[in-house]
Amino acid sequence: MTIARALPICFFYVAALFILSSCATLTPDYEEPIVELVSFKTLPANGFEQNFEIGLKLTNPNNFALPLNGISYQLSVAGETLAHGVATNIPTAGAYGESRFMVPISTSLLGGIKVIRALMDTQGQDISYQLKAKLDIDIPFVPKLTVIENGIIPLGQKPLKH
C-alpha cells in the first residue's frame, strides 16, 4: 500500500479518535432534579387492587428546561413496597423551576397487607417512606435518571406542652 492510499485511512482514524475523545470529555453543567411526594389521595378500590393518586413536585436546579417523556415510580412504606405506577404527559419543569402534577398509583391486596403488618410493628412511631422515580428526560443523549426521596410520615405521639 502506498503512502498516498494510506494517508486518507490514517486521517479517518485520527479524526474518529479525536471526535470520540472530545465526546468523552464533555461534562455538561447538569444537576439531578428532585422529585418530592406532596400529596396522597385514596381512590375507589377495583377488585383486589387499591388505587391512589399522588401529587409529585419536580424541581429543576438547571439553567435549561427538563421536558419529560414519562415517569415510572414506586412508593415504599416502612420498608415494604406499597404501590407503583407509570405516567406520561408530565409538564415540563422550566429552567430553575418546578412542575407539580398528579399521577395514579396502585397496590395489590398482598402489597397492602405487607404494609399494614409493617405499620403495626411500628407501634405508633413515625414511619419512613421512600419514593423511587425513574425519569425519561426528553433531551438527546440524556439517559433515564433514577431519583430517590426518603422521608418520614410523622405518626408518633408528640409530648404535651404545658
N, C-alpha and C positions, 0 to 999 in steps of 0.2 A: 504494500500500500504506500502510495506516495504521500509526501507532506501536504500537498495541495488537497488531496482527498481526505486526509485525517484531520486537517485543521477545522472544518465545519463540525465534525463529530466531537472533537475536544471542546470547541466553543459551546456546543449544545450542552455537554455535561457540566462545564463550568457554570454556565448560566442557570442550569437547573439546580445545582448545588447552592448557588447564590440566592436564588428565589426561595428555596426550601429553608435555608438558614435564616433568611430575613423574616419569613413567616413564623419561625420558631421563636424569634426574639421579640415579636410583637407582644407587648404587655399592656393591653388597654386599661385605662383607669376605671376599673369596674368594681363595685361593691355589691355584695349579695343583698337582694331585697329582704325585707322582713315580712312575715305573714303572721298575723295575730288573730286569735279567736275572740270575737267581740260580742256574740250573742248565740243563744241556743234555744230553739223552739221545738216542742213536740208536735208532730202531725199525727193524723189518724193512722192506726195500725192497718196492715194489709196482710191478713193471714198470719203466718209465723214471722213476719218481718215488721219491725217498728221503724217508722220513718221520722226524720227530724229535718230541720232546716237550720243551718248555722250561718252566722254572719262572720265574714272574714274581712280583715283590713290588710291590704298590701301596701307597704311603704317602700318607695323607691329612693334610695340615697344617691342616685347617679344624676349626671347632668344631661341625660338623654331619656326619652320615654321608654317604657317597658311594655310593649304590646304582647299579649299572651294568646297563643292558640288554644290553650286549655290548661286544666289543673286536675291532678288526682290527689286525694288526701285520705288520711287515716287518723282517727281520734282514739287515743288510748286513755283509760281512766284507771287509776290505782294499779298501773302496771298491766292491765288487761286491755286487749283491743276491743273497743266498743263498737265502732262503726267506721264505714268507709264510703267513698263516693268519687264521682268524676263530674266535671262541668266544662262547658265551652262558653263562648260569648262573655268572657271576663273583660271588664272595662280596662282600658289602658291606664297604667299609672304614669302620669306625666313626670317630667324631669323634676327632681326634688319634691315629688308629690306623693299622693296616695290615692288608692281607689278602694271603695267599700262595696261589697256585694254579698248576696245571699246564695248559698248553694245547698242542694239536697244531700242528705247523708242517711244511711240506713244500717240497721243491725239485724242479725238473725236472733231468734229466740235463744239459742245456745250462747251467743255472744253476750246477750243481755243478762243471762243467768250468771255467767262468769264474773261480770262486773258487779252484779248485786252481791255475790258472795265476797268479792274483794272489798266492797263498801262495808259490809257487815264486819269484816275483820278489822277495819279501821276504828271501830267503836266511837264514832262521832268526832274523830280527829279530822284535821284538814286533809284534803285528798289531792294527790298530784294528777296532772293530766299532761299528755303530750300530743301535739298536733304535728303531723308529718305531712308536708305538702310538696308534691313534685310539680314544678312549673315548666311548661313548654313555652319558652320565650320565642316570639316570632321575630328574631333577628338572625340573619345568616351567620353561620359558623358558631353560634352560641348554643352549647349543649343544654339538655334539660338539667334543671337545677333542683336539688332537694333541699328544702328548708325545714328545720325542726324548731318548734317552740315548746318549751316546757313551762308549766305554770302550776299554780295551786288554787284549788277551789276551797275557800275558807268555810269550813263546817264546824270547826272546833269551837267550844264554848269560850267566850271572852269573859275575863273576870269582871265582876260588877264594880262600878265606880261608886264610891261613897262621897 
